[in-house]
Amino acid sequence: MTVTLTSDEEAMLDGGSGEGVAMAMRLVVRLAEAMGAASLLPVTNAHIDSCLYHGQSGLDFVNRLVEGAAQVTVPTTLNVSSLDLLHPELFLGDDDTRVAATTLMDGYVALGCESTWTCAPYQREVRPSLGEDIAWAESNAIVFANSVLGARTHRYGDFIDIAAAVTGRVPAAGLHLAEHRRASVVLDVSQLSTTLLATSAVYPMIGLLAGRLAGNDIPAIVGLPATTTEDDLKALGAAGASSGSLAMFHAVGLTPEAPTLDAATGGAPARTVTITAADIRAARDELSQTTSTTLTSVNLGTPHYSVSEIGRLHDALAGQTVHESIAFYVSTGREVLAEAGLRGWVEPLEAAGVTFVTDTCTYITPIVRDTTGVSMSDSAKWAYYAPGNIGVESIFASLDECVASAVAGRIVRDDELWS
């Protein structure tokens, strides 16, 4: 399909704004052609995943943009990197990777991006609003923006994300269009007990199942209680984007585009799948298959912990100390860490044995010192990816189970919770 461009867009494509902008526009136009878009849409905001170092190609690309005098044209945040700049001593990788990762990060800052280094840009004070077209990368952020904020973004991966930020344009296609945001499958969780639904650990499991059951469809979830929090929905979306291709869900009665089931589906019939307590238990067990019984670490904060989540950890660990044999990591954004510090939570947690990680995450960067035993996490995303990424066996658990295990120095499970 031929993409119709405005005069400003034609000028960018023709090099009127420099070679860096022209290269970025070529990528956006080619994507629009591939998606069958007739035109482009302006965006107001971007979030970049390309800043995470994967090899020389990433450096080559950002250097082309910098040398071509490109700059981002909309407010642009940066996803996690490969290094914790606030705590550089935590990095256990080689010096060549450290230098390359730092150079890549510097390149994106030179393009005008903000040094946020977080996978949860929606936890910042200013964030996109309902109906706002944005260009976000990072799977959990995409789901949250579409679902919880009601902003509109397609799944933009590496290089397309920064191209959209430079041009301020995306294809008029995919989840930017209202007709593509309707649910076509209903996931019913109303049979789950009120006790289980009151536990934050159930939401990653609902998300894990949603990612698999929905396939390429958008699910509408019915039966979630009114007390469901943004942190719960964050964990649900992150798990669904890990186990499947989930880019959006509707939580009926909770998320902005789903005041009713009819609103979520557009009134069209949709297949219904019931999620039972047995399904939840099976999902938990699937993320808890280990050959060792020796606990060596606890890893929280994937996606990055919010201020409220650090507060809950502070309350859960109060008066206790992490066992000397356990490394306890919490990944979070630097802005969130600063706010938690102002609330008086960081110092006592660190004194109790907690290590805070910023700018990156422990499942993608060599930070965990002992990967020979078992690691426990309250994140389905972490438990899903860590075994393949860093070679550790993992167990998914509730926050309370993670804290109890860290204090005891061994795996502690609350089977009554999961029954």
C-alpha positions as CSV (number, residue, x, y, z in Angstrom):
1,M,0.0,0.0,0.0
2,T,1.2,3.5,-0.8
3,V,1.6,5.7,2.3
4,T,0.4,9.3,1.8
5,L,2.7,11.7,3.5
6,T,2.2,15.4,4.5
7,S,4.6,18.0,3.1
8,D,6.5,18.0,6.5
9,E,6.8,14.2,6.3
10,E,8.0,14.3,2.7
11,A,10.7,16.9,3.7
12,M,11.9,14.6,6.5
13,L,12.1,11.6,4.1
14,D,13.9,13.6,1.5
15,G,16.6,14.7,3.9
16,G,15.5,18.3,4.5
17,S,16.0,17.8,8.2
18,G,19.3,15.9,7.9
19,E,20.4,12.3,7.1
20,G,19.6,11.0,10.6
21,V,16.0,12.1,10.3
22,A,15.8,10.8,6.8
23,M,17.0,7.3,7.9
24,A,14.5,7.3,10.7
25,M,11.6,8.3,8.4
26,R,12.6,5.6,5.9
27,L,12.1,3.0,8.7
28,V,8.7,4.4,9.8
29,V,7.4,4.5,6.2
30,R,8.6,1.0,5.5
31,L,6.8,-0.2,8.6
32,A,3.7,1.6,7.6
33,E,3.8,-0.1,4.2
34,A,4.2,-3.5,5.9
35,M,1.3,-2.8,8.2
36,G,-0.9,-1.6,5.4
37,A,-1.2,1.9,6.7
38,A,-2.5,4.6,4.4
39,S,-0.9,7.4,6.4
40,L,1.2,8.3,9.5
41,L,0.1,9.6,12.9
42,P,1.8,12.1,15.1
43,V,2.8,10.9,18.6
44,T,3.3,12.9,21.7
45,N,5.6,10.6,23.6
46,A,8.1,7.8,23.1
47,H,9.8,5.1,25.2
48,I,13.0,3.5,23.9
49,D,14.2,-0.1,24.4
50,S,17.0,0.1,21.9
51,C,19.3,1.5,24.6
52,L,19.8,-2.1,26.0
53,Y,23.1,-3.4,24.7
54,H,22.8,-6.5,22.6
55,G,25.8,-6.1,20.3
56,Q,27.6,-4.0,17.8
57,S,24.5,-3.4,15.6
58,G,22.9,-1.3,18.3
59,L,26.0,0.9,18.6
60,D,26.2,1.3,14.8
61,F,22.6,2.3,14.6
62,V,22.7,5.0,17.3
63,N,26.0,6.3,15.9
64,R,24.3,6.7,12.5
65,L,21.6,8.8,14.0
66,V,24.0,10.9,16.1
67,E,26.3,11.5,13.1
68,G,23.3,12.4,11.0
69,A,22.4,15.2,13.5
70,A,19.1,13.5,14.6
71,Q,17.3,14.6,17.8
72,V,14.1,13.3,19.3
73,T,11.1,15.5,18.6
74,V,8.8,14.4,21.5
75,P,9.5,13.7,25.2
76,T,11.4,10.4,25.2
77,T,12.2,8.1,28.1
78,L,14.8,5.3,28.1
79,N,14.2,1.7,29.1
80,V,16.5,-0.3,31.3
81,S,20.1,-0.4,30.1
82,S,22.8,-3.1,30.6
83,L,24.4,-1.3,33.6
84,D,23.4,0.2,36.9
85,L,25.1,3.6,36.8
86,L,24.2,4.4,40.4
87,H,25.7,1.2,41.7
88,P,28.4,0.3,39.1
89,E,30.0,-2.2,41.6
90,L,27.1,-4.6,41.1
91,F,28.0,-5.4,37.4
92,L,29.8,-8.7,37.1
93,G,30.3,-8.7,33.3
94,D,33.5,-8.0,31.4
95,D,35.0,-4.6,30.8
96,D,34.4,-4.7,27.0
97,T,30.7,-5.1,27.6
98,R,30.7,-2.3,30.2
99,V,32.4,0.1,27.8
100,A,30.1,-0.8,24.9
101,A,27.0,-0.5,27.0
102,T,28.0,2.9,28.4
103,T,28.7,4.1,24.9
104,L,25.3,3.0,23.8
105,M,23.6,4.8,26.7
106,D,25.6,8.0,26.0
107,G,24.4,7.8,22.4
108,Y,20.8,7.8,23.3
109,V,21.2,10.7,25.7
110,A,23.0,12.6,22.9
111,L,19.8,12.2,20.8
112,G,17.9,14.1,23.5
113,C,16.3,11.2,25.4
114,E,15.8,11.4,29.2
115,S,18.1,9.4,31.4
116,T,15.2,7.5,33.1
117,W,16.6,3.9,32.6
118,T,13.4,2.2,33.7
119,C,11.0,-0.4,32.2
120,A,8.1,1.3,34.0
121,P,7.9,4.8,32.6
122,Y,4.2,4.9,33.6
123,Q,5.3,5.2,37.2
124,R,6.6,8.7,36.6
125,E,4.5,11.7,37.8
126,V,3.7,12.7,34.2
127,R,2.4,10.0,31.9
128,P,0.3,9.6,28.8
129,S,-3.5,10.0,29.0
130,L,-6.6,8.3,27.5
131,G,-6.6,8.3,23.7
132,E,-3.1,9.8,23.4
133,D,-1.0,8.3,20.5
134,I,2.5,7.3,21.7
135,A,5.4,5.2,20.5
136,W,6.4,2.9,23.3
137,A,8.7,-0.1,23.3
138,E,9.2,-2.6,26.2
139,S,6.5,-5.3,26.4
140,N,5.2,-4.6,29.9
141,A,5.1,-0.8,29.3
142,I,3.2,-1.3,26.0
143,V,0.5,-3.4,27.8
144,F,0.2,-1.0,30.7
145,A,-0.1,2.1,28.4
146,N,-2.8,0.5,26.2
147,S,-4.7,-1.2,29.0
148,V,-4.4,0.8,32.2
149,L,-3.8,4.3,30.8
150,G,-5.9,3.9,27.7
151,A,-3.1,5.6,25.6
152,R,-2.5,4.1,22.2
153,T,0.7,2.4,21.1
154,H,1.5,-0.6,18.9
155,R,4.3,-2.9,19.8
156,Y,7.4,-1.0,18.7
157,G,10.7,-2.9,18.9
158,D,14.3,-1.9,18.7
159,F,15.2,0.8,16.2
160,I,11.6,1.5,15.2
161,D,11.1,3.0,18.7
162,I,13.8,5.6,18.3
163,A,12.9,6.2,14.6
164,A,9.4,7.1,15.8
165,A,10.8,9.4,18.5
166,V,13.0,11.2,16.0
167,T,10.3,11.7,13.4
168,G,7.4,12.1,15.8
169,R,5.4,9.7,13.6
170,V,4.0,6.1,13.6
171,P,1.9,4.2,11.1
172,A,-1.8,4.8,11.4
173,A,-2.4,1.1,12.0
174,G,-2.6,-1.5,14.7
175,L,-3.6,-0.6,18.2
176,H,-3.6,3.1,17.3
177,L,-7.0,2.5,15.7
178,A,-10.2,2.0,17.8
179,E,-11.4,-1.0,15.7
180,H,-8.3,-2.9,16.6
181,R,-8.6,-2.3,20.4
182,R,-11.7,-4.4,21.0
183,A,-11.7,-7.7,22.9
184,S,-12.6,-10.9,21.2
185,V,-12.1,-13.3,24.0
186,V,-13.4,-13.2,27.6
187,L,-11.4,-14.5,30.5
188,D,-13.7,-15.2,33.5
189,V,-12.0,-15.2,36.9
190,S,-15.1,-14.8,39.0
191,Q,-14.8,-18.4,40.3
192,L,-11.6,-17.6,42.1
193,S,-12.1,-17.1,45.8
194,T,-12.1,-13.6,47.3
195,T,-9.1,-14.7,49.4
196,L,-7.1,-15.5,46.4
197,L,-8.1,-12.4,44.5
198,A,-7.1,-10.3,47.5
199,T,-3.5,-11.7,47.1
200,S,-1.2,-9.8,44.8
201,A,0.5,-13.0,43.7
202,V,-2.6,-14.2,41.8
203,Y,-2.4,-11.4,39.2
204,P,0.9,-12.5,37.6
205,M,-0.7,-16.0,37.3
206,I,-3.8,-14.6,35.6
207,G,-1.5,-12.7,33.3
208,L,0.5,-15.8,32.5
209,L,-2.7,-17.7,31.5
210,A,-4.0,-14.7,29.6
211,G,-1.0,-14.5,27.4
212,R,-1.4,-18.1,26.4
213,L,-5.2,-18.3,26.2
214,A,-5.7,-15.0,24.2
215,G,-3.1,-15.7,21.5
216,N,-3.3,-12.8,19.1
217,D,-6.6,-11.6,20.5
218,I,-7.3,-8.9,23.1
219,P,-8.8,-10.4,26.2
220,A,-11.5,-8.9,28.4
221,I,-11.1,-10.1,32.0
222,V,-14.3,-10.2,34.1
223,G,-14.5,-10.9,37.8
224,L,-11.6,-8.8,39.1
225,P,-12.4,-7.0,42.3
226,A,-12.8,-3.3,42.6
227,T,-9.8,-3.3,45.0
228,T,-7.4,-4.4,42.2
229,T,-4.5,-2.0,42.1
230,E,-2.3,-0.6,39.3
231,D,0.5,-2.7,40.6
232,D,-1.7,-5.8,40.2
233,L,-2.6,-4.8,36.6
234,K,1.1,-4.1,36.0
235,A,2.0,-7.6,37.1
236,L,-0.8,-9.1,35.1
237,G,0.2,-7.3,31.8
238,A,3.9,-8.1,32.2
239,A,3.3,-11.8,32.7
240,G,0.9,-11.9,29.7
241,A,3.5,-10.2,27.5
242,S,6.1,-12.7,28.6
243,S,4.0,-15.9,28.1
244,G,2.3,-14.7,24.9
245,S,2.1,-11.7,22.6
246,L,-0.3,-9.7,24.8
247,A,-0.2,-6.0,24.0
248,M,-3.5,-5.0,25.5
249,F,-6.2,-6.3,27.8
250,H,-9.4,-4.9,29.2
251,A,-10.3,-5.4,32.9
252,V,-14.0,-4.9,32.9
253,G,-15.1,-2.2,35.4
254,L,-11.5,-1.2,36.0
255,T,-9.7,-0.1,32.9
256,P,-10.8,3.1,31.0
257,E,-12.0,1.5,27.8
258,A,-14.0,-1.3,29.5
259,P,-16.7,0.2,31.8
260,T,-18.8,-2.7,30.7
261,L,-18.2,-6.0,28.8
262,D,-20.1,-4.6,25.8
263,A,-17.8,-1.6,25.7
264,A,-14.8,-3.8,25.8
265,T,-16.0,-6.1,22.9
266,G,-17.8,-3.5,20.9
267,G,-21.0,-5.6,21.4
268,A,-19.6,-8.4,19.3
269,P,-19.8,-12.0,20.5
270,A,-16.6,-13.4,22.1
271,R,-15.5,-16.8,23.2
272,T,-15.3,-17.2,27.0
273,V,-12.7,-19.1,29.0
274,T,-13.1,-19.7,32.7
275,I,-9.9,-19.6,34.8
276,T,-10.1,-21.8,37.9
277,A,-8.0,-22.1,41.1
278,A,-6.5,-25.2,39.7
279,D,-5.4,-23.3,36.7
280,I,-3.7,-20.7,38.9
281,R,-2.0,-23.4,41.0
282,A,-0.8,-25.1,37.8
283,A,0.6,-21.9,36.5
284,R,2.5,-21.2,39.7
285,D,3.9,-24.8,39.7
286,E,5.1,-24.4,36.1
287,L,7.2,-21.4,37.2
288,S,8.6,-23.3,40.2
289,Q,10.2,-26.4,38.7
290,T,13.7,-26.8,40.2
291,T,16.2,-29.6,40.9
292,S,17.8,-27.9,43.9
293,T,16.3,-27.1,47.2
294,T,19.0,-24.6,48.2
295,L,17.8,-21.0,48.1
296,T,20.6,-18.5,47.2
297,S,18.8,-15.3,46.2
298,V,15.5,-13.4,46.0
299,N,14.8,-11.1,43.1
300,L,12.0,-8.5,43.1
301,G,11.1,-5.7,40.8
302,T,10.4,-7.0,37.3
303,P,8.9,-4.7,36.1
304,H,10.6,-2.2,38.3
305,Y,9.1,-1.9,41.8
306,S,6.8,1.1,42.4
307,V,6.9,3.3,45.5
308,S,3.9,1.4,47.0
309,E,5.6,-2.0,46.3
310,I,8.8,-0.8,48.2
311,G,6.5,0.3,51.0
312,R,4.9,-3.1,51.2
313,L,8.3,-4.8,51.3
314,H,9.3,-2.4,54.0
315,D,6.3,-3.4,56.1
316,A,6.8,-7.1,55.3
317,L,10.5,-7.2,56.4
318,A,10.1,-4.8,59.3
319,G,12.2,-5.9,62.3
320,Q,13.7,-8.9,60.4
321,T,17.0,-9.4,58.7
322,V,17.8,-11.3,55.5
323,H,19.7,-14.5,56.2
324,E,23.5,-14.2,55.5
325,S,23.3,-16.9,52.9
326,I,20.7,-15.1,50.8
327,A,21.3,-12.2,48.3
328,F,18.2,-10.1,48.2
329,Y,17.8,-7.8,45.2
330,V,15.1,-5.2,44.4
331,S,15.2,-3.6,40.9
332,T,13.5,-0.2,40.6
333,G,13.7,3.1,38.8
334,R,16.0,5.8,40.1
335,E,13.2,8.3,40.6
336,V,11.2,5.7,42.5
337,L,14.2,4.9,44.7
338,A,14.7,8.6,45.5
339,E,11.0,8.9,46.5
340,A,11.2,5.7,48.7
341,G,14.3,7.2,50.3
342,L,12.4,10.3,51.2
343,R,9.8,8.2,52.8
344,G,12.4,6.6,55.0
345,W,12.2,3.1,53.6
346,V,15.5,2.6,51.8
347,E,18.0,2.8,54.7
348,P,16.2,0.3,56.9
349,L,15.8,-2.1,54.0
350,E,19.4,-1.9,53.1
351,A,20.4,-2.4,56.7
352,A,18.2,-5.5,56.7
353,G,20.2,-6.9,53.8
354,V,18.3,-5.6,50.7
355,T,20.4,-4.5,47.7
356,F,18.7,-2.0,45.4
357,V,19.4,-2.2,41.7
358,T,18.6,0.7,39.3
359,D,18.9,1.4,35.6
360,T,18.7,-2.3,34.7
361,C,17.3,-5.6,36.0
362,T,18.8,-8.7,37.4
363,Y,17.4,-11.1,34.8
364,I,19.2,-9.4,31.9
365,T,22.5,-8.1,33.5
366,P,25.1,-10.2,35.3
367,I,24.4,-9.0,38.9
368,V,23.2,-12.1,40.8
369,R,26.4,-13.4,42.4
370,D,25.4,-17.0,43.0
371,T,23.3,-18.7,40.3
372,T,24.0,-22.3,41.4
373,G,21.0,-22.6,43.6
374,V,17.4,-21.4,43.5
375,S,16.2,-17.9,43.2
376,M,12.7,-16.8,44.3
377,S,10.7,-14.0,42.8
378,D,7.3,-12.4,43.1
379,S,7.5,-11.6,39.3
380,A,6.2,-14.1,36.8
381,K,8.3,-12.3,34.1
382,W,11.5,-12.7,36.1
383,A,10.7,-16.4,36.8
384,Y,9.8,-16.9,33.2
385,Y,13.0,-15.4,31.7
386,A,15.7,-15.7,34.3
387,P,16.5,-19.5,33.8
388,G,17.2,-18.9,30.1
389,N,18.9,-15.6,30.5
390,I,21.2,-16.0,33.5
391,G,21.1,-19.8,34.1
392,V,19.4,-19.8,37.5
393,E,16.6,-22.0,38.7
394,S,13.6,-20.0,39.8
395,I,10.5,-20.2,41.9
396,F,7.6,-17.9,41.6
397,A,6.1,-16.9,45.0
398,S,4.1,-14.2,46.8
399,L,5.9,-11.3,48.4
400,D,5.3,-12.8,51.9
401,E,6.8,-16.1,50.8
402,C,9.8,-14.3,49.4
403,V,10.4,-12.4,52.6
404,A,9.8,-15.5,54.8
405,S,12.3,-17.5,52.7
406,A,14.9,-14.8,52.7
407,V,14.8,-14.4,56.5
408,A,14.8,-18.2,57.1
409,G,17.6,-18.9,54.5
410,R,15.5,-21.6,52.9
411,I,12.5,-22.1,50.7
412,V,9.2,-21.4,52.6
413,R,5.9,-22.0,50.8
414,D,2.4,-21.1,52.0
415,D,0.4,-24.0,50.4
416,E,-2.8,-22.8,52.1
417,L,-2.6,-19.6,50.1
418,W,-2.5,-21.5,46.8
419,S,-5.1,-24.1,47.7
